[in-house]
Structure formats: C-alpha cells, structure tokens
Amino acid sequence: MRLPVVLLCGLGVVAMATPALAVDIVFDYSMDTSGFFGNVTAKATLEAVGNEFSAMLGDSLSAIEPDALNTWEAVFARPDTGINGSWVNNATIPADTLVIYVGARDLGDSIFEAGPGGWNANGYQPWFDTLANRGEFNADGAGATDFAPWGGVIAFDDDGVGYGWNFSAYTWPGYNDADFLTAAYMAMGRVLGYGTSDSWQTFTQWTGSQWAFNGPASVAEYGDVVPMSSDQSVWADGLMSMSDGAPQEVVMDGQLYIGDRKYMTDLDWAGLDDIGWEVVPEPTSMAVLLGAALMGFARRRHIG
C-alpha cells in the first residue's frame, strides 16, 4: 500500500545555460514570517522550479501599472496566516511577470495550499481588463479559453505534515520524507490554473460515469478525454504519462506519496496548454539536469 498525503489545494542549483524567460516568475518572500525559506536549499529548489516553468511559458502579459486614476489591491490568503484580505496596494508588476507570495504555516493534513490571486480596483474599464486578463483574449468568465493572473500565493506546510521535508532537488526523498520538489510543481500548477481558472472549467465535462477534461491538447496527449478527480480540480489519481521519454505518474493528480518524487509530464504540460498558456518546447528539463539516478528509475515507495 502506498501512503498518500492528501492535498487541500485552494487556492547549490544545477549549473545550466539560462534561456531568456518569456514569463518571469518572481517569488516574494516578504510574508515568510516563520523563516521557512531561511532554509537556502528550500529556496533554491523553489527558484529552480520557477525557472523551469518560466522556460516553458511563452505568453506575453501586459504590465500592471497603477496611477492616480487607476488603483488596485491584491487580494489573497496570506501564506503565513491563511487570513484572506487585501495585503498589497498598488503594486507595479512588469510585463511578462507573475508575482507569487510564498511562506509556510501549519496546514494540518495538507501539504500545501495554492492558487491565483484576486483583486479589487478603482478606475476605468481598460484598467479592469488589464487586471483580469493581462492583455490576453478571453481570459476570464464563462467560456474562457485563456488565463493570465497577476500571480498568486503558495503556502507550504511547515513540517511536511509531520513527515519532514526533503528540500534537495538533487537527493531522492527518504522513505519517510515529503518531497518538496514535487510539492512545488503541484503548487505551481494550481497557481497557473489547474482547478482554479475559468478556462479549466470550460473543458470540464460529466461523461455520465465520471468527470473528465476535454481540452484538445490534453485529449491529443492522453488519447481520450482525461479522467478527473471527483472535485474536478486535477487529474484522476494514478494516471500515467511520459516525462523525458520515461513513463511516470502525472504530477497534477492531487496526491503526493511519501518517499516519492515526480517530475512534470507531457500530460501535465498539455493541461496548461489547454488552460491558455503558450507552452513551448523545454530546452532541458529538471529531470534530465538532475540525472537519471534521481528519476523514476530510482527508488519509489511501495509498501505491501
């Protein structure tokens, strides 16, 4: 039996040539009041995951530039307290940039909570449109086919739901460790729209026996409509795809198994493509950069 950590999702770095980033993912640690990311390994792994997503997303996002007539507040649940509110006023966010506030607190049985941020604003309609869709077409509302938030928030559980974290991107998690690299992938997927965007809902359907996702890129990758979790927020548990040519369970299935590590798969990227992100060929993936010894060829936890 494999022991899962059930996720409640609401919301030394590898040497490599760094490509120009189409979407710059900026992590803001100002609400990390517990000092979780004082652990330099945790911070380095999160930044590496952000860079991998940046290298894959080719979108052009409009800048958010408030002025005397157009103002806004970023609304989200603080990662350190979970309290929802308007925490950042009139932030300027450059073009092609997402800002993600990160931190940690005790999340009980959840390994992380994550999602895109909301907003309140005053001003004129073009300003509201910029906040809602960052210059992308049909990015919000019923029937949306794109997604372009200002950013979002990720809160990690402070002690890996009691198991402790494996923070290293280089080292496979121990038998009783929660893998931070895998959790960071999953959290990023939620911020980028898995189960949290209007465009995700556009492609969600009831087949008569189960919920399924019918986005064209995902259907082409999977070969059929893709089975979903009962809450329609992620893929069904246990779906298989390919990661750098090797078969692997998908990342975005809502489960993180203790002692296990997963990398983003072709189906995970296809889901982001359907949400509206312009997914481009990845120069060199995290799995390849870390070497085959750290991939699924190494130890996976199977109990019983």
One Martini backbone bead per residue (centre of mass of N, CA, C, O) as a GRO file, in nm:
protein
  304
    1MET     BB    1   0.097   0.034   0.021
    2ARG     BB    2   0.034   0.370  -0.034
    3LEU     BB    3   0.112   0.677   0.131
    4PRO     BB    4  -0.081   0.948   0.136
    5VAL     BB    5  -0.094   1.292   0.081
    6VAL     BB    6  -0.348   1.499   0.127
    7LEU     BB    7  -0.464   1.761  -0.071
    8LEU     BB    8  -0.526   2.116  -0.009
    9CYS     BB    9  -0.616   2.307  -0.294
   10GLY     BB   10  -0.652   2.636  -0.361
   11LEU     BB   11  -0.549   2.754  -0.428
   12GLY     BB   12   2.262   2.434  -0.494
   13VAL     BB   13   2.244   2.471  -0.837
   14VAL     BB   14   2.203   2.382  -1.140
   15ALA     BB   15   2.404   2.382  -1.404
   16MET     BB   16   2.319   2.626  -1.665
   17ALA     BB   17   2.177   2.748  -1.931
   18THR     BB   18   2.002   3.054  -1.950
   19PRO     BB   19   1.715   3.136  -2.068
   20ALA     BB   20   1.500   3.329  -2.194
   21LEU     BB   21   1.224   3.475  -2.039
   22ALA     BB   22   0.889   3.503  -2.099
   23VAL     BB   23   0.811   3.419  -1.797
   24ASP     BB   24   0.844   3.580  -1.495
   25ILE     BB   25   0.904   3.422  -1.187
   26VAL     BB   26   0.819   3.576  -0.875
   27PHE     BB   27   0.928   3.545  -0.552
   28ASP     BB   28   0.770   3.638  -0.243
   29TYR     BB   29   0.909   3.659   0.106
   30SER     BB   30   0.755   3.874   0.299
   31MET     BB   31   0.548   3.629   0.426
   32ASP     BB   32   0.795   3.465   0.571
   33THR     BB   33   0.771   3.471   0.908
   34SER     BB   34   0.897   3.175   0.987
   35GLY     BB   35   1.159   3.107   0.794
   36PHE     BB   36   1.144   2.873   0.583
   37PHE     BB   37   1.339   3.027   0.355
   38GLY     BB   38   1.606   3.012   0.526
   39ASN     BB   39   1.627   2.765   0.364
   40VAL     BB   40   1.832   2.744   0.096
   41THR     BB   41   1.730   2.482  -0.038
   42ALA     BB   42   1.435   2.553  -0.066
   43LYS     BB   43   1.477   2.808  -0.234
   44ALA     BB   44   1.634   2.681  -0.471
   45THR     BB   45   1.412   2.483  -0.558
   46LEU     BB   46   1.189   2.686  -0.615
   47GLU     BB   47   1.347   2.851  -0.827
   48ALA     BB   48   1.387   2.614  -1.024
   49VAL     BB   49   1.089   2.570  -1.080
   50GLY     BB   50   1.031   2.853  -1.186
   51ASN     BB   51   1.232   2.833  -1.425
   52GLU     BB   52   1.093   2.601  -1.570
   53PHE     BB   53   0.828   2.747  -1.624
   54SER     BB   54   0.946   2.990  -1.770
   55ALA     BB   55   1.067   2.815  -2.011
   56MET     BB   56   0.756   2.715  -2.101
   57LEU     BB   57   0.642   3.018  -2.117
   58GLY     BB   58   0.524   3.231  -2.407
   59ASP     BB   59   0.389   3.469  -2.294
   60SER     BB   60   0.214   3.793  -2.314
   61LEU     BB   61   0.215   4.033  -2.055
   62SER     BB   62   0.081   4.283  -1.915
   63ALA     BB   63   0.121   4.550  -1.741
   64ILE     BB   64   0.102   4.674  -1.400
   65GLU     BB   65   0.008   5.037  -1.380
   66PRO     BB   66  -0.052   5.245  -1.162
   67ASP     BB   67  -0.247   5.542  -1.082
   68ALA     BB   68  -0.445   5.804  -0.994
   69LEU     BB   69  -0.705   5.650  -1.148
   70ASN     BB   70  -0.559   5.356  -1.117
   71THR     BB   71  -0.639   5.109  -0.881
   72TRP     BB   72  -0.514   4.846  -0.642
   73GLU     BB   73  -0.575   4.514  -0.492
   74ALA     BB   74  -0.437   4.239  -0.346
   75VAL     BB   75  -0.608   3.923  -0.316
   76PHE     BB   76  -0.540   3.704  -0.031
   77ALA     BB   77  -0.405   3.437   0.138
   78ARG     BB   78  -0.189   3.424   0.360
   79PRO     BB   79   0.081   3.208   0.402
   80ASP     BB   80   0.120   3.251   0.728
   81THR     BB   81  -0.217   3.264   0.817
   82GLY     BB   82  -0.479   3.252   0.600
   83ILE     BB   83  -0.567   3.541   0.569
   84ASN     BB   84  -0.804   3.723   0.413
   85GLY     BB   85  -0.698   3.996   0.186
   86SER     BB   86  -0.561   4.325   0.140
   87TRP     BB   87  -0.201   4.325   0.117
   88VAL     BB   88  -0.160   4.485  -0.166
   89ASN     BB   89  -0.081   4.814  -0.287
   90ASN     BB   90  -0.012   4.923  -0.594
   91ALA     BB   91   0.130   4.728  -0.767
   92THR     BB   92   0.405   4.675  -0.978
   93ILE     BB   93   0.389   4.477  -1.282
   94PRO     BB   94   0.556   4.355  -1.511
   95ALA     BB   95   0.595   4.240  -1.792
   96ASP     BB   96   0.595   3.901  -1.800
   97THR     BB   97   0.483   3.878  -1.489
   98LEU     BB   98   0.489   3.682  -1.188
   99VAL     BB   99   0.356   3.698  -0.854
  100ILE     BB  100   0.461   3.497  -0.564
  101TYR     BB  101   0.346   3.426  -0.254
  102VAL     BB  102   0.545   3.295   0.018
  103GLY     BB  103   0.515   3.023   0.266
  104ALA     BB  104   0.432   2.914   0.612
  105ARG     BB  105   0.229   2.659   0.781
  106ASP     BB  106  -0.012   2.501   0.951
  107LEU     BB  107  -0.212   2.250   0.750
  108GLY     BB  108  -0.216   1.978   0.865
  109ASP     BB  109  -0.303   1.752   0.598
  110SER     BB  110  -0.163   1.967   0.422
  111ILE     BB  111   0.106   2.044   0.208
  112PHE     BB  112  -0.071   2.264   0.051
  113GLU     BB  113  -0.154   2.601  -0.065
  114ALA     BB  114  -0.303   2.718  -0.383
  115GLY     BB  115  -0.325   3.019  -0.598
  116PRO     BB  116  -0.466   3.266  -0.739
  117GLY     BB  117  -0.516   3.598  -0.744
  118GLY     BB  118  -0.691   3.872  -0.649
  119TRP     BB  119  -0.912   4.176  -0.685
  120ASN     BB  120  -0.923   4.528  -0.636
  121ALA     BB  121  -1.080   4.827  -0.798
  122ASN     BB  122  -1.009   5.152  -0.947
  123GLY     BB  123  -1.162   5.295  -1.247
  124TYR     BB  124  -1.126   5.177  -1.567
  125GLN     BB  125  -1.193   4.934  -1.789
  126PRO     BB  126  -0.904   4.884  -1.902
  127TRP     BB  127  -0.793   4.825  -1.619
  128PHE     BB  128  -0.965   4.579  -1.554
  129ASP     BB  129  -0.868   4.414  -1.797
  130THR     BB  130  -0.574   4.393  -1.712
  131LEU     BB  131  -0.627   4.243  -1.442
  132ALA     BB  132  -0.789   3.998  -1.579
  133ASN     BB  133  -0.584   3.947  -1.870
  134ARG     BB  134  -0.305   4.084  -1.958
  135GLY     BB  135  -0.396   4.098  -2.284
  136GLU     BB  136  -0.566   3.862  -2.309
  137PHE     BB  137  -0.794   3.641  -2.459
  138ASN     BB  138  -1.043   3.510  -2.294
  139ALA     BB  139  -0.953   3.498  -1.952
  140ASP     BB  140  -1.261   3.534  -1.849
  141GLY     BB  141  -1.519   3.354  -1.772
  142ALA     BB  142  -1.742   3.215  -1.948
  143GLY     BB  143  -1.560   3.034  -2.189
  144ALA     BB  144  -1.279   3.035  -2.132
  145THR     BB  145  -0.926   3.007  -2.300
  146ASP     BB  146  -0.771   3.170  -2.077
  147PHE     BB  147  -0.480   3.280  -1.863
  148ALA     BB  148  -0.396   3.596  -1.657
  149PRO     BB  149  -0.250   3.666  -1.389
  150TRP     BB  150  -0.060   3.835  -1.150
  151GLY     BB  151  -0.074   3.573  -0.960
  152GLY     BB  152   0.002   3.450  -0.616
  153VAL     BB  153  -0.016   3.164  -0.382
  154ILE     BB  154   0.201   2.987  -0.135
  155ALA     BB  155   0.149   2.725   0.105
  156PHE     BB  156   0.343   2.548   0.327
  157ASP     BB  157   0.405   2.308   0.523
  158ASP     BB  158   0.618   2.326   0.795
  159ASP     BB  159   0.650   1.972   0.830
  160GLY     BB  160   0.530   1.773   0.625
  161VAL     BB  161   0.293   1.647   0.792
  162GLY     BB  162   0.529   1.517   1.000
  163TYR     BB  163   0.769   1.399   0.804
  164GLY     BB  164   0.922   1.590   0.649
  165TRP     BB  165   1.159   1.742   0.441
  166ASN     BB  166   1.274   1.727   0.104
  167PHE     BB  167   1.462   1.991  -0.040
  168SER     BB  168   1.626   1.847  -0.248
  169ALA     BB  169   1.692   1.823  -0.594
  170TYR     BB  170   1.919   1.585  -0.579
  171THR     BB  171   1.753   1.420  -0.360
  172TRP     BB  172   1.599   1.158  -0.273
  173PRO     BB  173   1.361   1.071  -0.086
  174GLY     BB  174   1.293   0.940   0.186
  175TYR     BB  175   1.084   0.708   0.316
  176ASN     BB  176   0.972   0.967   0.529
  177ASP     BB  177   0.944   1.187   0.294
  178ALA     BB  178   0.867   1.495   0.177
  179ASP     BB  179   0.858   1.636  -0.147
  180PHE     BB  180   0.929   1.954  -0.249
  181LEU     BB  181   0.947   1.948  -0.555
  182THR     BB  182   0.667   1.823  -0.607
  183ALA     BB  183   0.500   2.033  -0.452
  184ALA     BB  184   0.587   2.275  -0.629
  185TYR     BB  185   0.462   2.178  -0.888
  186MET     BB  186   0.170   2.157  -0.786
  187ALA     BB  187   0.138   2.453  -0.694
  188MET     BB  188   0.193   2.584  -0.969
  189GLY     BB  189  -0.051   2.459  -1.115
  190ARG     BB  190  -0.261   2.615  -0.945
  191VAL     BB  191  -0.174   2.904  -1.011
  192LEU     BB  192  -0.202   2.835  -1.338
  193GLY     BB  193  -0.522   2.678  -1.320
  194TYR     BB  194  -0.565   2.422  -1.176
  195GLY     BB  195  -0.894   2.438  -1.071
  196THR     BB  196  -0.884   2.793  -1.084
  197SER     BB  197  -0.996   2.839  -1.372
  198ASP     BB  198  -1.213   2.912  -1.621
  199SER     BB  199  -1.073   2.737  -1.845
  200TRP     BB  200  -1.097   2.471  -1.696
  201GLN     BB  201  -1.411   2.465  -1.694
  202THR     BB  202  -1.460   2.458  -2.003
  203PHE     BB  203  -1.325   2.139  -2.009
  204THR     BB  204  -1.551   2.035  -1.822
  205GLN     BB  205  -1.704   1.702  -1.786
  206TRP     BB  206  -1.984   1.484  -1.798
  207THR     BB  207  -2.006   1.135  -1.901
  208GLY     BB  208  -2.199   0.959  -1.676
  209SER     BB  209  -1.937   0.842  -1.479
  210GLN     BB  210  -1.744   1.103  -1.507
  211TRP     BB  211  -1.500   1.322  -1.482
  212ALA     BB  212  -1.374   1.535  -1.753
  213PHE     BB  213  -1.121   1.634  -1.992
  214ASN     BB  214  -1.145   1.825  -2.326
  215GLY     BB  215  -0.886   1.928  -2.403
  216PRO     BB  216  -0.705   1.909  -2.689
  217ALA     BB  217  -0.416   1.854  -2.581
  218SER     BB  218  -0.496   1.632  -2.376
  219VAL     BB  219  -0.637   1.440  -2.570
  220ALA     BB  220  -0.393   1.397  -2.756
  221GLU     BB  221  -0.207   1.280  -2.531
  222TYR     BB  222  -0.411   1.053  -2.405
  223GLY     BB  223  -0.658   0.963  -2.629
  224ASP     BB  224  -0.868   1.114  -2.442
  225VAL     BB  225  -1.050   1.184  -2.214
  226VAL     BB  226  -0.969   1.307  -1.891
  227PRO     BB  227  -0.956   1.197  -1.594
  228MET     BB  228  -1.098   1.308  -1.286
  229SER     BB  229  -1.157   1.429  -1.010
  230SER     BB  230  -1.437   1.468  -0.812
  231ASP     BB  231  -1.368   1.799  -0.797
  232GLN     BB  232  -1.231   1.892  -1.081
  233SER     BB  233  -0.906   1.991  -1.024
  234VAL     BB  234  -0.776   1.719  -1.132
  235TRP     BB  235  -0.643   1.445  -1.190
  236ALA     BB  236  -0.659   1.133  -1.170
  237ASP     BB  237  -0.547   0.893  -0.990
  238GLY     BB  238  -0.269   0.732  -1.164
  239LEU     BB  239  -0.192   0.865  -1.407
  240MET     BB  240  -0.023   0.829  -1.716
  241SER     BB  241   0.294   0.931  -1.859
  242MET     BB  242   0.555   1.144  -1.983
  243SER     BB  243   0.912   1.186  -1.881
  244ASP     BB  244   1.159   1.206  -2.078
  245GLY     BB  245   1.057   0.911  -2.205
  246ALA     BB  246   0.925   0.826  -1.929
  247PRO     BB  247   0.728   0.664  -1.733
  248GLN     BB  248   0.467   0.845  -1.539
  249GLU     BB  249   0.317   0.986  -1.302
  250VAL     BB  250   0.139   1.239  -1.253
  251VAL     BB  251   0.136   1.539  -1.084
  252MET     BB  252  -0.182   1.643  -1.135
  253ASP     BB  253  -0.350   1.430  -0.892
  254GLY     BB  254  -0.354   1.520  -0.569
  255GLN     BB  255  -0.085   1.344  -0.498
  256LEU     BB  256   0.152   1.269  -0.229
  257TYR     BB  257   0.411   1.047  -0.183
  258ILE     BB  258   0.589   0.907   0.039
  259GLY     BB  259   0.913   0.887  -0.099
  260ASP     BB  260   0.843   1.056  -0.356
  261ARG     BB  261   0.897   1.141  -0.713
  262LYS     BB  262   0.803   1.407  -0.948
  263TYR     BB  263   0.762   1.505  -1.279
  264MET     BB  264   0.678   1.663  -1.535
  265THR     BB  265   0.446   1.596  -1.784
  266ASP     BB  266   0.290   1.595  -2.082
  267LEU     BB  267   0.005   1.622  -1.955
  268ASP     BB  268   0.060   1.862  -1.770
  269TRP     BB  269   0.133   2.059  -2.003
  270ALA     BB  270  -0.132   2.027  -2.165
  271GLY     BB  271  -0.316   2.157  -1.954
  272LEU     BB  272  -0.185   2.438  -1.975
  273ASP     BB  273  -0.249   2.478  -2.271
  274ASP     BB  274  -0.562   2.472  -2.235
  275ILE     BB  275  -0.583   2.715  -2.037
  276GLY     BB  276  -0.357   2.922  -2.223
  277TRP     BB  277  -0.075   2.845  -2.233
  278GLU     BB  278   0.240   2.888  -2.399
  279VAL     BB  279   0.379   2.604  -2.473
  280VAL     BB  280   0.716   2.522  -2.489
  281PRO     BB  281   0.994   2.393  -2.557
  282GLU     BB  282   1.218   2.229  -2.359
  283PRO     BB  283   1.547   2.242  -2.329
  284THR     BB  284   1.586   2.140  -2.009
  285SER     BB  285   1.510   1.938  -1.772
  286MET     BB  286   1.516   1.855  -1.449
  287ALA     BB  287   1.558   1.551  -1.484
  288VAL     BB  288   1.810   1.571  -1.664
  289LEU     BB  289   1.987   1.757  -1.484
  290LEU     BB  290   1.982   1.542  -1.235
  291GLY     BB  291   1.949   1.269  -1.347
  292ALA     BB  292   1.867   0.936  -1.358
  293ALA     BB  293   1.902   0.874  -1.047
  294LEU     BB  294   1.640   1.084  -0.985
  295MET     BB  295   1.443   0.919  -1.112
  296GLY     BB  296   1.214   0.653  -1.155
  297PHE     BB  297   1.459   0.445  -1.141
  298ALA     BB  298   1.443   0.481  -0.867
  299ARG     BB  299   1.314   0.492  -0.566
  300ARG     BB  300   0.998   0.370  -0.481
  301ARG     BB  301   0.715   0.365  -0.280
  302HIS     BB  302   0.625   0.033  -0.166
  303ILE     BB  303   0.368  -0.099   0.040
  304GLY     BB  304   0.290  -0.438   0.021
   0.00000   0.00000   0.00000
